[in-house]
Every structure is written in structure tokens, then in C-alpha cells.
Amino acid sequence: MNKAVIIAGKTIPMRLKNRSELKGVFTDALLMFSFYDIEYMGVQFVVLETKTAVHLTPAQCKKLTSNLSAVLGKPCVIMFDQLASYERNRYIEQGVYFVVSGKYVFLPFFLINARDSAPINKERLQPAAQYLLLYHLQRKSLEGCTLSDMEKLLPYSYLAISRAVRQLKATYLVDVEVSNNGTKRIHFEKEGKQLWEEAEPLMQNPIKSVWYADEEVLPGVVGGINALSHYSALNPERMQTKVIYDPEFRKAKEAGALPELNILDGGTRIEVWKYPPVIEKEGGFVDRLSLVLSLREDDDPRVEKEIELMIDRLW
């Protein structure tokens, strides 16, 4: 009997596979699951519906679906009636593709994650999406990378990268190409300065909060005008600006590794950033394009001129 599943608000028919189409599938899997063919957004995959009360761990499910995907030549997805949030997280961590009809999906080869109906912000890039673009523009090309490839390069989880690519696709900053086996790779239609100019209006100031300290601050890297001075002919300021990634700031603060802080004034300005501030290989300073974003509101003509020159030298 054929069934249907709801993905992203759409009812998608499923065709029950015949036994003759399951050659090579081991007997235990045949006893545990019904196998359905499904096509969505031009990609074919197989949905596994459990027939028994046997409960497999996420690690066992990952091994099983990987083996079945190799045998059937298509991604294999497990269909659940329901999943608690902690269970979803465990399956996602193991990389098990799943669907709870009409509620939740984890289908990274479609770049669909969490709730089907979650809206995509097309006005402002989330930190992970912004970091991905800045990494591509300044450090290493991500052209043709899969989500797994990027997970090895970027300081974000597979899930966060999947959401970032989904947003970048929705804002037309990247495209996603699908291979015959369902693998998705990102593609950049534009590069260099042209990509930067298109993306920059959607990018946010990386600064989450600003603090001051009278004493020298050891954690962090150099930002602000002194970072711009490093990249340009601008003279440095007497006040040092240190940049710390938000989770690292909170950790250092809890451990007592920071001096007494205030929000008014001091010898050192501390910028707490929404994403890691070191993207380029040149250590000790924030990356150039993030620096540009952090200085957006500085209306000093000298700063504006040096920023323009720094951008021009990038390409």
C-alpha cells in the first residue's frame, strides 16, 4: 500500500518498493522496515518505515542507513511517528536522516532542518552564514564543498552549517548543485569583490557588546582602529581594542581571567563578537572584512578612506 509524507508543508506520495527492487538488502533490514521510494525537489531517496518494536540506537541507525544507502544507491531516511527534542538532537549528531511527517525533518541533502515551517531571514545573515562567506572570500575557497567538507573547516556544527547554507541559498548568494547520489555541493555564481558587494548589505555588525577595563586584557585579538592601522597607513590609537568571541568571553569571565569590567571607559576596549574574529591566516588581528563591518558607524573620513583602500587591495 502506498502512503504519503508531509515535508515542508507539502504532501509527497511514497511508493512501496517491491521485493525484487531490494536485492542486496540484508534479511534483518527487510524484517525491520518497509521501503518506500519518494521524490522531492528533483531528488530521489528511500524512506524506511519500521515494522517492528525493535529500537535501534542513533549510532546503529547511522550504520544501518549508510549500508542501505550504498546498496540502494539513494539516501535512506528513517520515518518516525514522533521524536522528543533530545532524541532529534542525538540522531542529528550521528548524521541520521529522518522525518516526522508534518513536524520535523533532518534531510541535509535538501538543506531542510528542524521545523519544516521555520522561516528564513532574508534581510540579515545569521553569524554562521556570514562567517562562511567571509571565510570563502578571505581564506579558502568553499566552491564545490559539501556540508561535511565545511564542517571540517569551519568552527560550526553540521547543523549550523546546513542552516547557514539554506539561508545563503534563499538570499541568492550561493547555489546548491545536486549529484546523482543526492550529494549537495555549494556553488558561487559570483566571486571576489562582486560577491562582497552583493552580500555586504545583508551582513551584520559582528559586535555583540562592548566593555572597558583599566588593566591590560590578555585574551582576544586586536580589533578596531589599531587593527585598521595594521592593515593600512593609519596611525594607531592609544586605547587598545581587544576582540573576544562571545562563548570565549563568557568562559573567561566565569573563570576570573578578565580584569574588572565596566561599560563606560578604560584603558582597553573589549569587543565581544558574535562569531570567531580570526578568519584569515594572519594571527593576532581580526580579519579585514569583519573589521570593515565593525567600523561601519565610524564617520571619520580618514577611516573611511583607509577602509576603501584596504578593500581594493583584497581583489
Buried (B, 14 or more C-beta within 10 A) or exposed (E): EEBEBBBBEEEBEBBBBEEEEBEEBEEEBEEBBBBBBBEBBEBBBBBBBBEEEEEBEBEEBBBBBBBBBEBBEBBBBBBBEEBEEEEBBBBBBBBBBBBBBBBBBBBBBBBBBBEBEEEEEEEEBBBBBBBBBBBBBBBEEBEEBBBEBBBEBBBBEBBBBBBBBBBBBBBEBBEBEBEEBBBBBBBBEBEEEEBBEBBBEBBBBBBBEEBBBEEEBEBBBBBBBBBBBBBBEBEBEEBBBBBBBBEBBEEBBEEEEBBEBEEEEBBBBBBBBBBBBBBBEEEEBBBBBBBBBBBEEEEEEBBEEBBEEBBEEBE
